Amino acid sequence: MNAELQGHGEELITLAMGNEPPPARDLLGITHDVTGILHRTQLRLEGILGPDRAADVDPSALEIWNFVDLYRLEPAARAAIQRMP
């Protein structure tokens, strides 16, 4: 999951740091890609645990976005900042 998200990091940062609001198609495209990654991974996590074991796990531990490694997005953020005028 984190490797897939890392591939979108620079695009996310670039869109977020732009001087003008990005076109809707760009925002929709990147959010579609990112939420797709998160959704697939969430389903995998729940499938691995199964409903019986998942019932005994703290709900926040079952929220896949809590496992996003923000450190892996740092290079994309630095690259986007360096490209800024």
ZADO-1210 file (C-alpha; in nm, 4 decimals, padded with zeros to 6 digits):
<atoms>
<atom x="00.0000" y="00.0000" z="00.0000" code="MET" pos="1"/>
<atom x="00.2646" y="00.2519" z="00.1006" code="ASN" pos="2"/>
<atom x="00.4678" y="00.1836" z="-00.2124" code="ALA" pos="3"/>
<atom x="00.1593" y="00.2454" z="-00.4262" code="GLU" pos="4"/>
<atom x="00.0761" y="00.5645" z="-00.2392" code="LEU" pos="5"/>
<atom x="00.4341" y="00.6829" z="-00.2690" code="GLN" pos="6"/>
<atom x="00.3917" y="00.6788" z="-00.6451" code="GLY" pos="7"/>
<atom x="00.1189" y="00.9420" z="-00.6104" code="HIS" pos="8"/>
<atom x="00.2968" y="01.1532" z="-00.3492" code="GLY" pos="9"/>
<atom x="00.4553" y="01.4115" z="-00.5746" code="GLU" pos="10"/>
<atom x="00.1345" y="01.4629" z="-00.7706" code="GLU" pos="11"/>
<atom x="-00.0625" y="01.5121" z="-00.4483" code="LEU" pos="12"/>
<atom x="00.1850" y="01.7643" z="-00.3138" code="ILE" pos="13"/>
<atom x="00.2008" y="01.9498" z="-00.6447" code="THR" pos="14"/>
<atom x="-00.1778" y="01.9766" z="-00.6606" code="LEU" pos="15"/>
<atom x="-00.1979" y="02.0912" z="-00.2996" code="ALA" pos="16"/>
<atom x="00.0744" y="02.3531" z="-00.3308" code="MET" pos="17"/>
<atom x="-00.0316" y="02.5093" z="-00.6589" code="GLY" pos="18"/>
<atom x="-00.1035" y="02.8806" z="-00.6827" code="ASN" pos="19"/>
<atom x="-00.4414" y="02.8117" z="-00.8387" code="GLU" pos="20"/>
<atom x="-00.7003" y="02.5500" z="-00.7606" code="PRO" pos="21"/>
<atom x="-00.6337" y="02.2387" z="-00.9680" code="PRO" pos="22"/>
<atom x="-00.8869" y="02.1316" z="-01.2293" code="PRO" pos="23"/>
<atom x="-01.1634" y="01.9082" z="-01.0985" code="ALA" pos="24"/>
<atom x="-01.0549" y="01.6229" z="-01.3281" code="ARG" pos="25"/>
<atom x="-00.7079" y="01.6230" z="-01.1691" code="ASP" pos="26"/>
<atom x="-00.8449" y="01.6192" z="-00.8149" code="LEU" pos="27"/>
<atom x="-01.0986" y="01.3522" z="-00.8997" code="LEU" pos="28"/>
<atom x="-00.8358" y="01.1402" z="-01.0720" code="GLY" pos="29"/>
<atom x="-00.5856" y="01.1454" z="-00.7880" code="ILE" pos="30"/>
<atom x="-00.8482" y="01.0941" z="-00.5181" code="THR" pos="31"/>
<atom x="-00.9918" y="00.8041" z="-00.7181" code="HIS" pos="32"/>
<atom x="-00.6488" y="00.6430" z="-00.7398" code="ASP" pos="33"/>
<atom x="-00.5616" y="00.6983" z="-00.3741" code="VAL" pos="34"/>
<atom x="-00.8979" y="00.5905" z="-00.2352" code="THR" pos="35"/>
<atom x="-00.8838" y="00.2842" z="-00.4591" code="GLY" pos="36"/>
<atom x="-00.5502" y="00.1861" z="-00.3056" code="ILE" pos="37"/>
<atom x="-00.6832" y="00.2442" z="00.0456" code="LEU" pos="38"/>
<atom x="-01.0067" y="00.0577" z="-00.0255" code="HIS" pos="39"/>
<atom x="-00.8322" y="-00.2497" z="-00.1684" code="ARG" pos="40"/>
<atom x="-00.5937" y="-00.2581" z="00.1257" code="THR" pos="41"/>
<atom x="-00.8761" y="-00.2123" z="00.3776" code="GLN" pos="42"/>
<atom x="-01.0582" y="-00.5095" z="00.2259" code="LEU" pos="43"/>
<atom x="-00.7401" y="-00.7187" z="00.2375" code="ARG" pos="44"/>
<atom x="-00.6856" y="-00.6338" z="00.6046" code="LEU" pos="45"/>
<atom x="-01.0427" y="-00.7229" z="00.6942" code="GLU" pos="46"/>
<atom x="-01.0224" y="-01.0404" z="00.4877" code="GLY" pos="47"/>
<atom x="-00.7027" y="-01.1516" z="00.6578" code="ILE" pos="48"/>
<atom x="-00.8449" y="-01.0919" z="01.0048" code="LEU" pos="49"/>
<atom x="-01.1905" y="-01.2256" z="00.9375" code="GLY" pos="50"/>
<atom x="-01.5004" y="-01.1046" z="01.1222" code="PRO" pos="51"/>
<atom x="-01.4372" y="-01.3070" z="01.4379" code="ASP" pos="52"/>
<atom x="-01.0882" y="-01.1726" z="01.5047" code="ARG" pos="53"/>
<atom x="-01.1745" y="-00.8221" z="01.3831" code="ALA" pos="54"/>
<atom x="-01.4393" y="-00.7950" z="01.6542" code="ALA" pos="55"/>
<atom x="-01.1636" y="-00.8210" z="01.9166" code="ASP" pos="56"/>
<atom x="-00.9400" y="-00.5521" z="01.7631" code="VAL" pos="57"/>
<atom x="-00.9461" y="-00.1840" z="01.8561" code="ASP" pos="58"/>
<atom x="-01.1460" y="-00.0090" z="01.5795" code="PRO" pos="59"/>
<atom x="-00.8691" y="00.2426" z="01.5085" code="SER" pos="60"/>
<atom x="-00.6302" y="-00.0453" z="01.4394" code="ALA" pos="61"/>
<atom x="-00.8666" y="-00.1574" z="01.1638" code="LEU" pos="62"/>
<atom x="-00.8630" y="00.1814" z="00.9875" code="GLU" pos="63"/>
<atom x="-00.6140" y="00.1368" z="00.7067" code="ILE" pos="64"/>
<atom x="-00.5237" y="00.5058" z="00.6811" code="TRP" pos="65"/>
<atom x="-00.3607" y="00.4716" z="01.0228" code="ASN" pos="66"/>
<atom x="-00.0956" y="00.2605" z="00.8496" code="PHE" pos="67"/>
<atom x="00.0015" y="00.5157" z="00.5844" code="VAL" pos="68"/>
<atom x="00.3730" y="00.5820" z="00.6192" code="ASP" pos="69"/>
<atom x="00.3978" y="00.9596" z="00.5813" code="LEU" pos="70"/>
<atom x="00.7759" y="00.9351" z="00.5944" code="TYR" pos="71"/>
<atom x="00.7668" y="00.7694" z="00.2518" code="ARG" pos="72"/>
<atom x="00.5895" y="01.0761" z="00.1116" code="LEU" pos="73"/>
<atom x="00.8585" y="01.3143" z="00.2370" code="GLU" pos="74"/>
<atom x="01.0787" y="01.2899" z="-00.0766" code="PRO" pos="75"/>
<atom x="00.7807" y="01.3877" z="-00.2913" code="ALA" pos="76"/>
<atom x="00.7100" y="01.6853" z="-00.0669" code="ALA" pos="77"/>
<atom x="01.0718" y="01.7996" z="-00.0834" code="ARG" pos="78"/>
<atom x="01.0786" y="01.7653" z="-00.4631" code="ALA" pos="79"/>
<atom x="00.7576" y="01.9674" z="-00.4980" code="ALA" pos="80"/>
<atom x="00.8898" y="02.2398" z="-00.2675" code="ILE" pos="81"/>
<atom x="01.2131" y="02.2659" z="-00.4672" code="GLN" pos="82"/>
<atom x="01.0171" y="02.3107" z="-00.7907" code="ARG" pos="83"/>
<atom x="00.8158" y="02.5986" z="-00.6478" code="MET" pos="84"/>
<atom x="00.9091" y="02.9427" z="-00.7802" code="PRO" pos="85"/>
</atoms>
